[in-house]
Amino acid sequence: MRPEITRAPPPLDSNLHSLSRQLIELRIEHADLDATIDRLAEGSPQDELLLRRLKKRRLALRDQIARLENILDPKEPA
């Protein structure tokens, strides 16, 4: 009998933490937050503190998205 050769598992996706993947995830989170803010703003009574916190988070996400977009596709030549 021949001994079985065990193979190593395939490597994890090297793009798992790539900048473009992070950008996609941030855009999804931003869209989800937009929808949540819209739903909360329609309902009564409104939780103003919660809305302010969510809007602040949305703004921070937009800033992160802009930074990643500039890294991935700079407008000026380096």
MDTraj code that builds the backbone (N, CA, C; nanometers):
import mdtraj as md
import numpy as np

residues = "MET ARG PRO GLU ILE THR ARG ALA PRO PRO PRO LEU ASP SER ASN LEU HIS SER LEU SER ARG GLN LEU ILE GLU LEU ARG ILE GLU HIS ALA ASP LEU ASP ALA THR ILE ASP ARG LEU ALA GLU GLY SER PRO GLN ASP GLU LEU LEU LEU ARG ARG LEU LYS LYS ARG ARG LEU ALA LEU ARG ASP GLN ILE ALA ARG LEU GLU ASN ILE LEU ASP PRO LYS GLU PRO ALA".split()
xyz = np.array([
    [0.0815, -0.1183, 0.0000],
    [0.0000, 0.0000, 0.0000],
    [0.0859, 0.1246, 0.0000],
    [0.0359, 0.2225, -0.0734],
    [0.1058, 0.3504, -0.0770],
    [0.0488, 0.4425, 0.0300],
    [0.1358, 0.5127, 0.0977],
    [0.0839, 0.6074, 0.1974],
    [0.0120, 0.7230, 0.1270],
    [-0.0943, 0.7681, 0.1891],
    [-0.1697, 0.8793, 0.1314],
    [-0.0931, 1.0082, 0.1504],
    [-0.0950, 1.0867, 0.0460],
    [-0.0308, 1.2174, 0.0528],
    [-0.1396, 1.3191, 0.0865],
    [-0.1174, 1.3873, 0.1945],
    [-0.2160, 1.4892, 0.2317],
    [-0.1743, 1.6220, 0.1710],
    [-0.2706, 1.6880, 0.1160],
    [-0.2433, 1.8181, 0.0544],
    [-0.2870, 1.9287, 0.1490],
    [-0.2142, 2.0357, 0.1419],
    [-0.2493, 2.1521, 0.2230],
    [-0.3761, 2.2149, 0.1670],
    [-0.4570, 2.2730, 0.2524],
    [-0.5777, 2.3382, 0.2029],
    [-0.5397, 2.4542, 0.1108],
    [-0.6271, 2.4881, 0.0185],
    [-0.5942, 2.5990, -0.0710],
    [-0.5746, 2.7277, 0.0084],
    [-0.4869, 2.8129, -0.0391],
    [-0.4619, 2.9369, 0.0352],
    [-0.5874, 3.0228, 0.0393],
    [-0.5982, 3.0991, 0.1458],
    [-0.7107, 3.1905, 0.1555],
    [-0.7014, 3.2926, 0.0437],
    [-0.8141, 3.3452, 0.0062],
    [-0.8193, 3.4454, -0.0995],
    [-0.7269, 3.5613, -0.0636],
    [-0.6287, 3.5861, -0.1465],
    [-0.5332, 3.6920, -0.1172],
    [-0.5968, 3.8300, -0.1300],
    [-0.7110, 3.8371, -0.1974],
    [-0.7789, 3.9650, -0.2140],
    [-0.8813, 3.9914, -0.1047],
    [-0.8814, 3.9079, -0.0018],
    [-0.9811, 3.9196, 0.1034],
    [-0.9776, 4.0578, 0.1685],
    [-0.8614, 4.1155, 0.1802],
    [-0.8482, 4.2458, 0.2442],
    [-0.7941, 4.3502, 0.1469],
    [-0.8141, 4.3302, 0.0189],
    [-0.7635, 4.4257, -0.0786],
    [-0.8394, 4.5570, -0.0665],
    [-0.7787, 4.6632, -0.1147],
    [-0.8410, 4.7947, -0.1062],
    [-0.9720, 4.8001, -0.1843],
    [-0.9746, 4.7354, -0.2999],
    [-1.0978, 4.7393, -0.3784],
    [-1.2100, 4.6635, -0.3077],
    [-1.1765, 4.5567, -0.2384],
    [-1.2793, 4.4840, -0.1629],
    [-1.3276, 4.5675, -0.0445],
    [-1.2357, 4.6345, 0.0224],
    [-1.2735, 4.7222, 0.1326],
    [-1.3665, 4.8326, 0.0824],
    [-1.3358, 4.8858, -0.0360],
    [-1.4182, 4.9909, -0.0943],
    [-1.5604, 4.9408, -0.1194],
    [-1.5720, 4.8218, -0.1731],
    [-1.7040, 4.7632, -0.1981],
    [-1.7807, 4.7460, -0.0674],
    [-1.7129, 4.6950, 0.0352],
    [-1.7791, 4.6738, 0.1638],
    [-1.8235, 4.8055, 0.2267],
    [-1.7408, 4.9098, 0.2139],
    [-1.7782, 5.0403, 0.2678],
    [-1.8982, 5.0977, 0.1932],
    [-1.9009, 5.0802, 0.0623],
    [-2.0152, 5.1296, -0.0161],
    [-2.1439, 5.0576, 0.0223],
    [-2.1346, 4.9281, 0.0473],
    [-2.2525, 4.8514, 0.0899],
    [-2.2992, 4.9002, 0.2266],
    [-2.2053, 4.9175, 0.3183],
    [-2.2409, 4.9649, 0.4520],
    [-2.3037, 5.1037, 0.4448],
    [-2.2494, 5.1908, 0.3590],
    [-2.3028, 5.3262, 0.3421],
    [-2.4464, 5.3203, 0.2890],
    [-2.4718, 5.2346, 0.1906],
    [-2.6067, 5.2212, 0.1344],
    [-2.7040, 5.1681, 0.2396],
    [-2.6604, 5.0706, 0.3187],
    [-2.7451, 5.0166, 0.4253],
    [-2.7784, 5.1250, 0.5286],
    [-2.6784, 5.2042, 0.5617],
    [-2.6983, 5.3114, 0.6581],
    [-2.7943, 5.4168, 0.6028],
    [-2.7819, 5.4474, 0.4742],
    [-2.8749, 5.5401, 0.4088],
    [-3.0187, 5.4922, 0.4241],
    [-3.0415, 5.3646, 0.3962],
    [-3.1755, 5.3082, 0.4049],
    [-3.2265, 5.3122, 0.5487],
    [-3.1406, 5.2826, 0.6440],
    [-3.1798, 5.2850, 0.7848],
    [-3.2173, 5.4262, 0.8279],
    [-3.1370, 5.5233, 0.7883],
    [-3.1648, 5.6631, 0.8230],
    [-3.2974, 5.7070, 0.7621],
    [-3.3224, 5.6708, 0.6371],
    [-3.4487, 5.7061, 0.5718],
    [-3.5676, 5.6467, 0.6463],
    [-3.5567, 5.5198, 0.6853],
    [-3.6670, 5.4546, 0.7582],
    [-3.6916, 5.5218, 0.8925],
    [-3.5845, 5.5532, 0.9651],
    [-3.5995, 5.6170, 1.0961],
    [-3.6554, 5.7586, 1.0847],
    [-3.6159, 5.8298, 0.9801],
    [-3.6628, 5.9672, 0.9616],
    [-3.8117, 5.9710, 0.9296],
    [-3.8638, 5.8662, 0.8670],
    [-4.0061, 5.8609, 0.8326],
    [-4.0924, 5.8312, 0.9535],
    [-4.0420, 5.7545, 1.0462],
    [-4.1213, 5.7116, 1.1612],
    [-4.1374, 5.8218, 1.2643],
    [-4.2384, 5.8073, 1.3475],
    [-4.2612, 5.9023, 1.4562],
    [-4.2764, 5.8230, 1.5841],
    [-4.2373, 5.8648, 1.6960],
    [-4.1517, 5.9805, 1.7174],
    [-4.0075, 5.9490, 1.6791],
    [-3.9338, 6.0507, 1.6446],
    [-3.7966, 6.0306, 1.5990],
    [-3.6992, 6.0346, 1.7164],
    [-3.6018, 5.9498, 1.7082],
    [-3.4940, 5.9487, 1.8059],
    [-3.3819, 6.0345, 1.7461],
    [-3.3812, 6.1610, 1.7810],
    [-3.2869, 6.2560, 1.7218],
    [-3.1407, 6.2187, 1.7487],
    [-3.1137, 6.1711, 1.8690],
    [-2.9764, 6.1345, 1.9026],
    [-2.9290, 6.0187, 1.8154],
    [-3.0133, 5.9187, 1.7992],
    [-2.9781, 5.8045, 1.7150],
    [-2.9579, 5.8489, 1.5700],
    [-3.0463, 5.9339, 1.5203],
    [-3.0318, 5.9831, 1.3825],
    [-2.9012, 6.0600, 1.3646],
    [-2.8667, 6.1434, 1.4615],
    [-2.7404, 6.2186, 1.4519],
    [-2.6204, 6.1251, 1.4504],
    [-2.6239, 6.0221, 1.5350],
    [-2.5119, 5.9267, 1.5387],
    [-2.4996, 5.8505, 1.4071],
    [-2.6134, 5.8084, 1.3520],
    [-2.6106, 5.7357, 1.2248],
    [-2.5614, 5.8248, 1.1109],
    [-2.6038, 5.9491, 1.1111],
    [-2.5593, 6.0425, 1.0062],
    [-2.4097, 6.0709, 1.0183],
    [-2.3617, 6.0792, 1.1420],
    [-2.2181, 6.0997, 1.1639],
    [-2.1386, 5.9796, 1.1124],
    [-2.1890, 5.8601, 1.1397],
    [-2.1239, 5.7378, 1.0903],
    [-2.1250, 5.7348, 0.9380],
    [-2.2396, 5.7743, 0.8775],
    [-2.2504, 5.7762, 0.7317],
    [-2.1480, 5.8730, 0.6720],
    [-2.1312, 5.9889, 0.7348],
    [-2.0337, 6.0867, 0.6867],
    [-1.8914, 6.0313, 0.6974],
    [-1.8612, 5.9628, 0.8068],
    [-1.7283, 5.9015, 0.8232],
    [-1.7048, 5.7953, 0.7154],
    [-1.8088, 5.7176, 0.6841],
    [-1.7957, 5.6174, 0.5781],
    [-1.7690, 5.6848, 0.4436],
    [-1.8405, 5.7940, 0.4178],
    [-1.8206, 5.8649, 0.2908],
    [-1.6762, 5.9152, 0.2798],
    [-1.6205, 5.9634, 0.3916],
    [-1.4802, 6.0081, 0.3917],
    [-1.3848, 5.8916, 0.3646],
    [-1.4110, 5.7767, 0.4273],
    [-1.3274, 5.6583, 0.4037],
    [-1.3357, 5.6144, 0.2575],
    [-1.4552, 5.6180, 0.2021],
    [-1.4742, 5.5793, 0.0621],
    [-1.3958, 5.6726, -0.0280],
    [-1.4031, 5.8025, -0.0025],
    [-1.3306, 5.9003, -0.0841],
    [-1.1794, 5.8775, -0.0761],
    [-1.1290, 5.8477, 0.0452],
    [-0.9846, 5.8223, 0.0595],
    [-0.9424, 5.6991, -0.0196],
    [-1.0202, 5.5911, -0.0097],
    [-0.9855, 5.4699, -0.0835],
    [-0.9945, 5.4914, -0.2342],
    [-1.0947, 5.5654, -0.2779],
    [-1.1066, 5.5943, -0.4216],
    [-0.9858, 5.6725, -0.4714],
    [-0.9376, 5.7667, -0.3903],
    [-0.8184, 5.8435, -0.4283],
    [-0.6932, 5.7565, -0.4325],
    [-0.6849, 5.6599, -0.3432],
    [-0.5700, 5.5693, -0.3427],
    [-0.5739, 5.4791, -0.4660],
    [-0.6925, 5.4267, -0.4953],
    [-0.7056, 5.3322, -0.6069],
    [-0.7000, 5.3994, -0.7436],
    [-0.7474, 5.5236, -0.7513],
    [-0.7510, 5.5930, -0.8803],
    [-0.7154, 5.7403, -0.8596],
    [-0.5867, 5.7681, -0.8389],
    [-0.5485, 5.9075, -0.8151],
    [-0.5753, 5.9934, -0.9378],
    [-0.6227, 6.1165, -0.9141],
    [-0.6559, 6.2063, -1.0243],
    [-0.5304, 6.2719, -1.0826],
    [-0.4295, 6.2923, -0.9996],
    [-0.3061, 6.3559, -1.0460],
    [-0.1966, 6.2491, -1.0618],
    [-0.1115, 6.2680, -1.1612],
    [-0.0007, 6.1720, -1.1765],
    [0.0935, 6.1801, -1.0569],
    [0.1441, 6.0667, -1.0185],
    [0.2334, 6.0609, -0.9018],
    [0.3711, 6.1117, -0.9335],
])
top = md.Topology()
chain = top.add_chain()
for i, resn in enumerate(residues, 1):
    res = top.add_residue(resn, chain, resSeq=i)
    for name in ("N", "CA", "C"):
        top.add_atom(name, md.element.get_by_symbol(name[0]), res)
traj = md.Trajectory(xyz[None], top)
